[in-house]
Amino acid sequence: MKEGRLSFGSESIRLNEEVYPMGGLPVTAKYVIHARLEVEGSVDKPDVIGAIFGQTEGLLGPDLDLRELQKTGRIGRINVELREKSGKTIGRITIPSSLDRVETALVAALVETVDKVGPYSAKIRVEKIEDLRTKKRHWVIERAKEILLKWEREEMPDIRKIVEKILRDITELEIIRYGKEGLPAGTEVDKSDVLIIVEGRADVVNLVRHGYRNVIAIGGATKIPKTIVDLSKRKTTIAFVDGDRGGDLILRELLKTAKIDYIARAPQGKEVEELTAKEIAKCLKNKVAVSEYLAQQELIKREIEIPKKVIEYFKELRGTLEALILDNKWNVIERVLVRDLVDQLDKIEGAYAIVFDGIITQRLLDRAYSKGIKYLIGVRVGAISRKPEGVEIMTFDELEKKLEETV
């Protein structure tokens, strides 16, 4: 056969040469004999190989002599792996073969006749004869799958991407530059009585794509453009901002400089530019009046101003198994061990809150309610079957998360 090479990516098959792209075995081999070796003493690889050649020489005549078979390339290099265990040597032997099935089986049986390695008794048992052609066929099938998949990915058009590109291109035609600042906007900014104000061009593109053409972006400016301020004075305005820290900052600037009537927010962690049509509709439907929004923020601010002081208390208490009993100005009345907390509450008047390094239990919650305590803040909440009205319970993790969201 003429020498040649088939190449597939980083793998290759050479014809009439012993190369090892698949598990270190000659590609010209048809079979691989796998055998197990046990020797009653400590030996090395050369000892084992010498014993195999020496003890099998001439047993089946010159046609199946291992040395001659190896010289002519009909069997490959005999590979031996050894390890010692409890004074014995245990190993594995592999022999590649390009002989036919019968001759390969004869060679396998021939190797099993070896009963000594050096001065020690030995036993070799063939475990299996592997058909490399099956392995190659499997490799060819799997490689063909890879080639076909790559071919399809490169050649077949993605209909969704084509549709998206068409929609994007059409949408771009409906985006105008509005006002002296050239702000990205929809075509109905002047016509509509309602104005949707968003942050950037991508937000405008997404809303226009879904049919909202009365939209304009502030254009990423550090301050609100005069065009937005002027438009807000003569239209009903909706500030539609991202559900993240950036959205908070934009909203703060809008409320300072423009007349905003309603506020809509993207879901937490999402941006307006990535919302679906259904999500956009839901956000706009759930918009709140600015007066309601400011009232909510004031309530949150009042709620958060109290716990800010608690964070320092918690840092002081961490790992102490102690509790601080506080008055209505969040000043410390008493410091006690958590195990004595329930009993101490009967002796203390004017308690408003408890901050402690422990678990909020039903027993403690009931006692706090009976003493008129408003806040229980601990490490975690235990099994609570009922929560009395008027007592707020909170863990330190919840408190810290709430503080982060409102910073």
JOPEUR-V793102 format. One record per helix or strand of 2 or more residues. SS is the DSSP state (A for helix, B for strand). FROM is the first residue (numbers start at 1). TO is the last residue. Records with the same first field share a line. If there is no record, write none. Layout:
SS->FROM-TO / FROM-TO
//
This chain:
B->5-8 / 11-14 / 31-39 / 75-85 / 88-97 / 116-117 / 120-131 / 176-178 / 183-185 / 194-198 / 215-217 / 236-241 / 262-265 / 288-289 / 322-326 / 332-337 / 353-356 / 359-360 / 375-378 / 380-381 / 392-395
A->45-56 / 62-64 / 66-71 / 101-111 / 132-155 / 159-173 / 201-209 / 226-234 / 245-257 / 272-274 / 277-285 / 290-317 / 338-345 / 362-370 / 396-406
//
